[in-house]
Amino acid sequence: MSARVHELRRLLAATAIVLAVLAAVVDSPATPARVAAVSIGDGERADVFTARTVDAIQLAAWIREGARDLRVLDLRGDSAYESQHVPSAEAADFARLDTLARRDEAKVVLYSNDDVRDAQAWANLAARGHKQAYVLSGGMDAWTEEVMDPVLHGDSADYVAALSRYFGGVPRAQAARGHDAKPRTVQASATTDEFGETRRRGC
């Protein structure tokens, strides 16, 4: 059996143990957002609980709208948090997770640079009854690529550019010439963005 299969089985076992312990702690089973079948090699498949996710653009829109029912928790550790973080995010760890993400809050968004840590934190909140807990899909890397330094294309280009500028990002337009054309920076024409807000740095 390959090392990848062993690693995936260990991950599945660890996730199952965490979910079982959390369910026992709160005396009720954890309800995952969905179950996905994953191929683990040699024709074998396993069911994996997957966390409910939100993409960086949606999170940026929630923050921009000033959603009062939103709490963003950064699980990467203090040095990574101090270096760069999503605006309005709070540094958090597992010991303070339930205290920071009270059950009465409508939306809790978690992120780190580790899918296992994200899944464990989400499972912890789900087991404790948080119905709108989310994981930021792609973590801080996705925030940087999709909000702070996006390549604009398609019908949503103007909206994404406006969000990016609101957070102090630098949107780039994909040149129309050929498939290897490099993105070019879109220059802001005024000191305010498309929302009529003064530009500010987002991380």
Secondary structure, DSSP 8 states (H G I E B T S, - for coil): --HHHHHHHHHHHHHHHHHHHHHHHHTS----SEEEEEEEETTEEEEEEE--EE-HHHHHHHHHTT-TTEEEEE-S-HHHHHH---TTEEE--GGGHHHHS-TT-SEEEEE-S-HHHHHHHHHHHHHTT-TTEEEETTHHHHHIIIIIS-EE-STTHHHHHHHHHHTT---EEE-SSSTT--EEE---SSSB-TTS-B-----
